[in-house]
Amino acid sequence: MRPQGAKTIECDERELWVMGLGDRPERGAVVCGYLAKGGIRCRSAKAEELGACTPRAVLLDISPWSDDGWSVLLSLKANPATRDIPVLPLYLSEAGEIGEVLRVAGFFMLPLEEGYLAKKLRQYGLADESEDYDLQTMIVTRRGEEGVQKTVEGLGFEVVNAYTGKEAVAIGTLIHPFMIFCSLQLADMAAFDLMHRLLLYPQTRNIPFFVLLKDSMKPGERTAMTRNVEHLVRKEYLTGEEFLSYFKRVGS
């Protein structure tokens, strides 16, 4: 029974939710307005609403004006009930204009579960390829992730390790890996910085890029990550046409 006076949340699983906005939900108006013009339903939402409804995907603000979008990301991916919800990180200005879309194929929480990874890669259309071809997967971490390597190898992929972002760019442009798994923070750069560098090369710009998450982040780590993302932001904000063009291209 719903407690007396409790707010009823209307549930529409076709909606996209803009999250990480805290007490300023109006900052999601620009994103939702652009999507509405493309016929896509969108609204601003808070994390507590996830118990009553599951959105089609989450557009997550990780800018300095976010209400700790990093914590929202970790809570989504740590919870089996919500970890399958696609998350697209955005950098929104104080007024909610779109400074950057971070083109991540997906996020996985460590330690990786082989069965879950196999299921997700099948959904992405990536797992079956290993049965017919000798394919290489690049894992980019500070010290190597033995558990990740064993899991990926168990799915039939050859693993190539890199330990810094610069090394990953050098290796990636040479071998053209089938997909990439990268720690959120490397010794020399953040995962999003590496992803942007790979987008500069035709042989690596279309490789699926997955980010590996730890179960917690210290406040200093969150601040550092926000600053790392901030320097990737373009000087001009995305127009509605640019945002919709990207969104449809990646199969929103």
GIHU-V641365 format. One line per field, one symbol per residue. psi: psi as a letter, one per 20 degrees, with the letter a starting at -180 (. if undefined). Layout:
psi->???
This chain:
psi->ppqpiqppoppojiqqpprjicjmiiijhgghgghhhjkppqrqrqhiihiiqorhrpoppkrijqmmhghggghgiiohiiiipppopqoqrhijqohqpomphrqppqqppggggggghghikhhhhihiqoqpppporgjpnhggghgghijjqpppqqirgghhggggigimqhrpppqhprhirrghggghhhiiphiihjppoqppqriqpqhhhggggghhhhiipqhqqprgggghggghhjl.
